[in-house]
Amino acid sequence: MGLDRAQELRARKPLETKGLIAQVDVSVGKWQFFQVTAKGEDWAKRHSIKIKQHAFKSGPVHEFILNRVEKAIGILNSRFRFQRHSEIARELGLQPDSVLLLPDNRRIIIEVCCNNMDYDARNLVKERQVTGVDVVIAVVPNQRLKKALERALDKCRPEVTTTPLAPLIVLEAGQFIDRDFDWAGALAMPPAAEAKG
């Protein structure tokens, strides 16, 4: 709509006060997310206002983070490719959020973890065991959820396997959104403090 941040906040406040929109309970850095409530949908119908809501498979916060990660990494090299519907872990019943294919034939799984940390931790452990995966990157919206994921990961142990586990990097979205972040360094080799397992 061409609104600056202050105008957007002023326009949103009355809608929130009247209960027509509500904030999503997960924030990312300074970013807040709102969605139309049932009351807001009813009000819009009564006033013949058509609401165009984007349908996200995993919610607006998840999609926002995944798009930001892909955009930030994609800027590094025009030959980087992302697969949103990769077959890479399908035999394990998994579908990674995105798989980054690098020109040197490395494959990096990218997972955004927003809701069920125990479920996400189990999937991350399995993804680290997939043959041909070089690194798994888990991105969480904020520090609170990063700690929750780390606790869940501590409870999950990989199956005994002869193949080495791919390194896991756990990042908080606030580390790279609206900041300069060294994605090239993160993709080359996981920092020792971030690698799990």
PLY file of the C-alpha trace (Angstrom):
ply
format ascii 1.0
element vertex 197
property float x
property float y
property float z
element edge 196
property int vertex1
property int vertex2
end_header
0.00 0.00 0.00
3.04 2.28 0.04
2.80 2.95 3.78
5.87 3.64 5.84
6.29 1.79 9.16
4.70 4.56 11.29
1.69 4.84 8.96
1.27 1.08 8.98
1.28 0.98 12.79
-1.28 3.82 13.00
-3.52 2.09 10.45
-3.28 -1.29 12.17
-3.94 -0.15 15.77
-7.72 0.51 15.43
-8.20 -2.86 13.70
-6.35 -4.60 16.51
-8.24 -2.67 19.22
-11.59 -3.68 17.70
-10.49 -7.32 17.51
-10.59 -7.46 13.71
-6.95 -8.57 13.53
-4.72 -10.27 16.08
-0.99 -10.64 16.45
0.49 -14.06 15.77
2.20 -15.27 18.95
5.63 -15.68 17.32
7.77 -12.66 16.48
11.03 -12.45 14.54
13.35 -9.74 15.78
11.41 -6.49 15.37
8.96 -8.11 12.94
5.44 -8.81 14.17
2.81 -10.76 12.27
-0.95 -10.22 12.28
-3.86 -12.19 10.90
-7.54 -11.53 10.42
-9.73 -12.87 13.22
-13.15 -14.54 12.77
-14.69 -11.23 13.91
-12.66 -9.44 11.24
-13.83 -11.86 8.55
-17.48 -11.37 9.57
-17.06 -7.59 9.58
-15.48 -7.68 6.10
-18.34 -9.84 4.72
-20.98 -7.50 6.16
-19.26 -4.54 4.50
-18.64 -6.36 1.19
-14.90 -6.14 1.62
-12.94 -8.94 0.06
-9.98 -10.06 2.16
-7.12 -11.56 0.24
-5.23 -13.77 2.63
-2.26 -15.73 1.43
-2.57 -19.40 2.32
0.70 -20.67 3.75
1.35 -24.36 4.27
3.12 -23.71 7.56
2.01 -20.20 8.51
3.17 -16.67 7.74
6.14 -16.66 10.15
7.53 -19.89 8.69
7.13 -18.65 5.12
8.62 -15.23 5.94
11.75 -16.80 7.44
12.18 -19.35 4.64
11.86 -16.64 1.97
14.37 -14.41 3.81
16.89 -17.26 4.12
16.60 -18.21 0.44
16.87 -14.58 -0.65
19.93 -13.88 1.52
21.74 -17.03 0.36
20.67 -16.58 -3.26
22.40 -13.20 -3.41
25.77 -14.91 -2.83
25.82 -16.75 -6.14
23.43 -16.77 -9.10
24.20 -20.48 -9.62
22.80 -21.49 -6.22
19.53 -23.42 -6.64
16.79 -24.13 -4.11
14.38 -27.05 -4.23
11.22 -26.66 -2.17
9.88 -30.14 -3.00
13.07 -32.16 -2.96
13.07 -35.95 -3.09
16.25 -36.00 -0.99
14.78 -37.43 2.22
11.46 -38.78 0.99
12.45 -42.41 1.66
12.61 -41.47 5.36
9.17 -39.86 5.20
10.64 -36.35 5.33
10.18 -33.30 3.16
12.72 -30.59 3.96
11.52 -27.00 3.70
14.26 -26.28 1.17
17.39 -27.92 -0.20
20.21 -25.68 -1.36
22.17 -27.11 -4.29
25.62 -25.58 -4.60
27.67 -25.55 -7.83
30.30 -27.81 -6.18
27.60 -30.51 -5.74
27.12 -29.92 -2.01
23.57 -30.19 -0.69
22.37 -28.26 2.32
19.00 -28.90 3.94
17.25 -25.82 5.33
14.53 -26.28 7.93
12.49 -23.54 9.58
11.38 -24.66 13.05
8.46 -22.65 14.47
5.93 -24.82 16.24
6.58 -28.36 17.47
10.22 -28.48 18.54
10.18 -32.18 19.48
8.88 -33.09 16.02
11.37 -30.75 14.33
14.27 -32.16 16.40
13.43 -35.74 15.36
13.33 -34.68 11.70
16.62 -32.79 11.96
18.33 -35.87 13.40
17.02 -37.99 10.50
18.03 -35.39 7.92
21.58 -35.37 9.24
21.75 -39.08 8.40
20.69 -38.69 4.75
23.43 -39.77 2.36
24.72 -36.89 0.27
23.64 -34.12 2.66
26.59 -31.95 3.65
25.02 -29.60 6.20
21.61 -29.16 7.84
20.61 -25.63 8.83
17.76 -25.15 11.30
16.36 -21.64 11.59
14.12 -20.60 14.48
12.23 -17.29 14.84
13.68 -16.14 18.15
15.98 -16.92 21.09
13.21 -18.57 23.14
12.46 -21.08 20.38
16.17 -21.64 19.73
16.59 -22.77 23.34
13.49 -24.98 23.04
14.88 -26.62 19.89
18.27 -27.16 21.52
16.57 -28.85 24.51
14.59 -31.07 22.14
17.76 -31.94 20.20
19.49 -32.96 23.44
16.74 -35.56 23.96
17.05 -36.95 20.40
19.85 -39.33 19.65
20.69 -40.43 16.12
20.57 -44.11 15.25
23.91 -45.86 15.30
25.24 -45.57 11.78
28.53 -46.10 9.97
28.07 -42.96 7.90
29.08 -39.69 9.54
26.32 -37.26 10.47
26.05 -34.02 8.54
26.82 -31.01 10.76
23.83 -29.12 12.14
23.78 -25.34 12.42
21.00 -23.79 14.53
20.37 -20.12 13.79
18.02 -17.56 15.27
16.33 -15.56 12.50
17.19 -12.35 14.32
20.87 -13.11 13.62
20.47 -12.42 9.91
17.22 -10.55 9.28
17.92 -6.83 8.88
21.61 -7.42 9.63
24.78 -8.31 7.79
25.32 -12.02 8.30
28.17 -14.10 6.91
26.16 -16.67 4.97
29.23 -17.56 2.91
31.10 -18.51 6.09
28.12 -20.40 7.52
27.72 -22.42 4.32
31.44 -23.22 4.00
31.81 -24.83 7.40
29.60 -24.74 10.48
31.11 -22.81 13.39
32.31 -25.20 16.10
29.98 -23.60 18.67
26.95 -24.08 16.41
27.63 -27.64 15.23
25.69 -30.31 17.12
26.58 -33.99 17.43
0 1
1 2
2 3
3 4
4 5
5 6
6 7
7 8
8 9
9 10
10 11
11 12
12 13
13 14
14 15
15 16
16 17
17 18
18 19
19 20
20 21
21 22
22 23
23 24
24 25
25 26
26 27
27 28
28 29
29 30
30 31
31 32
32 33
33 34
34 35
35 36
36 37
37 38
38 39
39 40
40 41
41 42
42 43
43 44
44 45
45 46
46 47
47 48
48 49
49 50
50 51
51 52
52 53
53 54
54 55
55 56
56 57
57 58
58 59
59 60
60 61
61 62
62 63
63 64
64 65
65 66
66 67
67 68
68 69
69 70
70 71
71 72
72 73
73 74
74 75
75 76
76 77
77 78
78 79
79 80
80 81
81 82
82 83
83 84
84 85
85 86
86 87
87 88
88 89
89 90
90 91
91 92
92 93
93 94
94 95
95 96
96 97
97 98
98 99
99 100
100 101
101 102
102 103
103 104
104 105
105 106
106 107
107 108
108 109
109 110
110 111
111 112
112 113
113 114
114 115
115 116
116 117
117 118
118 119
119 120
120 121
121 122
122 123
123 124
124 125
125 126
126 127
127 128
128 129
129 130
130 131
131 132
132 133
133 134
134 135
135 136
136 137
137 138
138 139
139 140
140 141
141 142
142 143
143 144
144 145
145 146
146 147
147 148
148 149
149 150
150 151
151 152
152 153
153 154
154 155
155 156
156 157
157 158
158 159
159 160
160 161
161 162
162 163
163 164
164 165
165 166
166 167
167 168
168 169
169 170
170 171
171 172
172 173
173 174
174 175
175 176
176 177
177 178
178 179
179 180
180 181
181 182
182 183
183 184
184 185
185 186
186 187
187 188
188 189
189 190
190 191
191 192
192 193
193 194
194 195
195 196
